Every structure is written in C-alpha cells, then in structure tokens.
Amino acid sequence: MTRSVEARPRRQRRAPQLRLGPGPAVRAVIWTVLGLFFLIPLFSMVEFTLRSAKPGVYSLDRWVALFSGGTTRYDRVYQGLGNSLVLAVVTVAIVLLVLLPTIVLVELRFPKLRRLLEAVCLLPIMIPAIVMVVGLAPTYAVVTQLFGSGSWTLAFAYGITVLPYAFRAIQSNVGAVDMVTLSEAARSLGAGVGTVFLRVLVPNLRRGILAASALSVAVVLGEFTIASLLSRVNLQTSLLLVSQSDPFVAVIFALLALVFAFVLLVVVDRLVSVRRRRTAKG
C-alpha cells in the first residue's frame, strides 16, 4: 500500500504568480483622477466661451460668429492658424528627411555613435527656449537673407525643438526591430540601398514615424516663445494679440488646438493598434 502510494506521481504545486502593479480598483481610481485632471480645465474653457452678458445664461453666438465668416476681426487668427499648419508640415518633413535616415544610418553602420546621437537629440529639451532664441537670432539673420522672412522659416528652429520627442518615438520602434538582419536579408536578395530603406525598414518603423509626426505637430501648434521673440506670426502669437480685445475667441482656438492634438494622438494610437493586430494575425 505504501509502495503504491509512493509510485503515484506527485502533483507539483504551481507557485502563485506574482502580480506587479496596482489592482483593478486602484487603476480605476488613477484613471478617474487623471481624467478629471485633464477634463475639468477643458470643461471650464467650454463654459467660459458660452457665457453671455446675463449671469447664468449661455449662448453659442461666439462660436457661430467665429465660423460664419461674416467678420474680418479674426483674420489674424486664421492667418496664424494657417502659418502653424504650414510649419507643422515642414517640421514633420524635416524630421522625416533628416532625423529618420540619420537614426537608421547610425543603427546599421555606426552603432558606436548611438550614445552621441541620443545626447545631441535630447540636448534641446534641456535648453530653455529663450536661451535657444538668443543663439538662433544671428543664424536667422542669414536665414532671412537666403529664404526671406516668411513664417515657414521657423520650421528650421522647430526641427530642433521637436528633436527629443521625435527621436524617442522613432528610437523606441528601432529598438523593437532587428534592422541589421532585415537590411542584410534584403541586400542578399539584390535590393539596393534605397529599396532597403523605403520598402523594408520604413514599413517596419511606421509606428515610430506616426508617433514622431503626431508629437511634432502637437509641439508646433503649442509653441509661442520662439515665434514671439523672432517676430513671426503663428497660432499662439496671434491668439495673444486677439485675446487683448476678445479673450473668448482666444480660448475657443486654444480649446480647438488642444482637442485637435488629442484626436491626432488617439488616431495614431488606433492606427498602430490596428497594425499590431494585423501583424499578429498574419
């Protein structure tokens, strides 16, 4: 009887899995607090734009007048908005044409320079904007002579400002992709350098590229110091001027800029999630 008992395979008890992080209740509390932290100012801005001359009475008249196009009072705001959108496009183009190939080149050919590239790209976040403008002022004297004094030339400065955010977004994607193996496999099949970059590496870095582009757009739409000190017109400088005569319009455009940046980030996150699911199914 003892032998038969000893002969039975002993059932191994599974060790309890150690779960790190907060539980569901704590996560719900954290999300609630964060949601209130971001939503309460937005709702306050909406309430402020709907106020009328009578206390307790709200109206959409300001929103209707702003988008009806029946007045020229807000032409400067539309000019600043147009300049900011152009700046966002040019800044994203600079990031994709300069930063992305540099990261890929360092990753494939010069891996020893990763730390140096990271230090250079993260340096602008440690320099105050006003100090950066002091250094850029002599440079922009030459830029004005070569390219004119158009507001789009601010993209050269904004390309430096968004470097830390764009670099982190792209580099995090680069770390998840074996770029050396992919490039060597493509080259062994006869692909050229341009084909390897555009048709092999860029599709695998799409998540980082989208995130870098969205962050760049958000930073450009919210930038004020550089444009103000270099005497250029963008969305934020025009809102400051309009707010002196009509603070409600300034708050409306600031609210729309925040919502646009939030929606853009959500769209990028959804696109990345769909991409992941397709890759997992494939």
N, C-alpha and C positions, 0 to 999 in steps of 0.2 A: 504494500500500500504506500509505503514511504517512497519506494523507487518510482512508482507510477506518478506520484506527485512531483518527485524531482525531475522526472522525464518530461513533464509538460513544459512547453516553452514559457518562459517568464515574460509576462507582458511589461514592456517598458513604459514607464510613465513619462508622458511628454512634459517637458519643463514648461511652465507657464511663460508665454511670450510677454516680454517687457515692452509695454507701450509707452513711448515717449510723447510728450506734448500734452496740451490741455484736452480735457474731455469734451463731449458734445455741449454740455451746459456752459462750460467756460468759453468755448468757441462762440456760442450764440451770444453771450454777454459781450465778448470782444467785438464781434461784428456789429452788434447793436450800438455800442459806444462809438465805434469808428463811423458807422452810418450817420449817427446823429451829429458827430463832429463835422462831417462834410455837408450834410443836408441842411442843417439849421442855418448856416450862413447863406446857402442858396435860396432857401425859402424866405429868408429875411430880405434878400435882394429883390425877389419877385414881389414881395409885399410892398417894398419901398417904391417900386416902379408903378404899382397900381393905385397908389394913394391919390386922392383928389383934394380939392380945396376944403371940402367938408370933412370933418373928422369922422372916421368910421365908414366912409363911403369910398368904394373902389371903382376904378374905371379902366378900360383898355384904350382910352383915347391916345395916350402917348405911343403905345405900340402901333396903333393904326396909323397915326400921323407919321411915324418914323418910316414905315414901309410903304406908305401910299405914294411917295414920290411927289407930293404936291408942294413941297417947300425946298428951298436951297440952303436952309440953315445947317443941314447935316452933310453937306457936300464934302467938307473936310474930313469927316469921319469915314465916309465911303472912300475917299482918296487914301486915307491911312490904312483902311482895311485892304484895299487893292494892293497897296505897296507891300503890306505884310504878307499877303498871299504870294506875290511875286518873290519876295525874299525867302519865303518858306520853300518854294520850288527850287530856286537857285541854290539855297543852302543844302537841301537834300541832294541835288545834283553834285555839289562839291564833295559831300560826304561819300557818295557812291563812286565818284570818279577818282577820288584821291585816297580816302581812308581805306575803303574796301580792298583795292588792289594792293595797297601797302601792307595791310594785315595778312593777306594771302601770300604775298611775296616773302614776308618775314617768316611766316609759318612753314613755307616749303623750302626756302633757300637759306635763310639766315636765322635759324631758331635761337641762336645765342643773343640776338638783339631783341628778344621778346620783352625782357625787363626794361630795356631802354625805351622801346616804343610805348610800353604801358606808362612809364614815368612821364614821357613827353605828352601823351594824350590826356593824362589825368592832371597835368600841371595847371591848365586854365581854371579848374574848379577851385584851386587854392589861391588864385589871384583875384582880388576884388575888382569889380567891373570898372570902377573909377580909375584904378591904377592901370588897368589894361588900356583904357581910353587914352591916358597920358602917353603910353607907349605907342599907341596906334595913330595918334594925331599927326606926327611927322610922316608916317607911312601913307596916310590918307591924303596928304598934300600931293604926293606923287600919284596916288590912285586917281585923284581928281583931274590931274593933268592928262592922264592916259585914257581914262574911261568916262570922264565927266563927273558931275556931282549928283547924279541920279540916286534915288533911294536904294535901288537894287545893289549898289556897290557895298552896302552894309553886309551883304552876304559873305564877303571875304572875312569880316570880323566875326560874323555869326558862325561861320565854318569853324573858327577856333573855339567859340563859346560852347558849341554843342559837341566838341570832341570827346569829353569824358563820358557823356551819355551814349553817344553813338558807338564809341569804342567798346564800352562794357556790353552793350546789346549784341554787337557782332562777335566779340571775343567769346562770350558765353556760348554762342552757337558753334563757333570754331572749335571750342574745346570738346564738344559732343560729336564731332565729325572727324573721322580718320582721313584727313585731307591728303596726307602723303600717299597712302595706299590708293585712294581714288585717282589721284593725278598720275601715279606710276602705272596703274592699270589702263587708264585712258591713253597714256603715251605709248604703252606697249602695243595697243591696238592701232596705232598710227595717227592719233589725234594730235593736232598742233596746240601751241600754247593758248591761242585764242579760243579754240574749241574746248579745251580742258577748263578754262576759266568760265566761259559763258554757258556751256551745256552740261558740265559735270559739277563744278564747285558751286556756282551761283544758285542753282536749284536746291542744293543741299543747305545753303545758307539763307534760304528765303525767310525763315523765321527771324533771324537776327537782322536782316535787311529791313523787314517790315517794322520791327520794333525800333530800330535806329531811326527810320524815317518818321515814324509817329512821334518819337521823343523830340526829334529835331523840329518838327512843325510846332509842337507844343511850346518849346523853348522860344522859338522865333516869335510866335504870337504874343507871348508874355514879356518880351524884352523891352525895357524902357531906357535904362541908363546910357547905353552906348549910342542909341539913336538920338537921345536928347543932347548929350554932350557933343556929338558930331553934327548937330543941327540938321538931322534928317527927319522926314515925316514917316511915321509908321502908325500902327493902330493905337499903341499906348500913348504916344506923344499927342496924337490928335484927340484922344479921349480926355487927356489932361486939359487941353485948351477948351474943348466943348464943355467940360464939367464946370468951368468957371461961370458959364452962362446958363447951362441946363444940366444939373447933376443927374437928373433922371435918365437922360439919354446915355450918359457915360456908364451908368450902372447897367442899363439894358445891354449895351455892347459888351461890357465886361462879362455879364452873365452868359451871353451867347458864345463868347470866346471860351469860357470855361466848359460849357456844355459841348461845344464842338470838339475840344481837346479830349473830353471824357468819352464821347461817342467814338472818336477816332481810335483811342486806345482799346475800347471794347471791340470794335470791328477787327482790329489787328489781332486781338486775343482770340476771337472767334475763327478768323481765317487760319491761325496757327493751330487751333484745336481741330478743325476740320482736316487740315493737312496731316496731323498726327494720326487721326483715326483712319484715314485712307492708307497711310503708310503701314499702320498696324494690321489692317485687313489684308493689304497686299502681301 
